[in-house]
Amino acid sequence: MGKEVKISSVPMHEVSHCLSVGNKANGFYTNHHLGGIKYLTLYPENGKVKTVLVNMGKAVLTPADIPMKAEGESFINKPIEVLGSEVYITAVSMGNPHAVTYVDDVMSLDLEKIGPAFENHPIFPERVNTEFIKVLDSHTIQMRVWERGSGETWACGTGACAAAVASVKNGYFKNGEEITVKLRGGDLFITYSTDGTVLMRGAAETVFTGEIDI
């Protein structure tokens, strides 16, 4: 049996797109999660939502609140041991826990092997989502993500937000600049504001339609 998650930003885009089908193609909406309330602004084109801007709230950096078993006010670019090797991570919560690590080649990673080792690391008592990042240029990163309980997924909005926050904290980008996050499922555009708020912008597109009996 599955378990309710605190937050998932992908369904927020899905709901936003469904609103456009119901002729509610613009405006401001709230979305309620266990991880808190998120605020969505819909931008229509030809009567349908094409872009969604989500205020994801403030990033959490304090280890006790992520949660993780570590002291101090943050866990930025610090080592943990994974599969016998020392790996540097930055820990962020966007309503769910994330570990962000930087690599030279995102696409060559064997995530089926290393993903579970990160996910179940004892430093994270509630397990963790892990983002593997390569910085491409002054405003772009490439990312693959291993989600706790799901494995590799092609898109993760909270993961993209965590990756952007970590990249600012590690000195790759500045607060207030929009960062392009290239995922296997498409691009997201993240801004880590100076007040700690994270904004996520992305497209809303129909992938398929169907019916199900409940």
Disulfide bonds with the S-S distance in Angstrom:
none
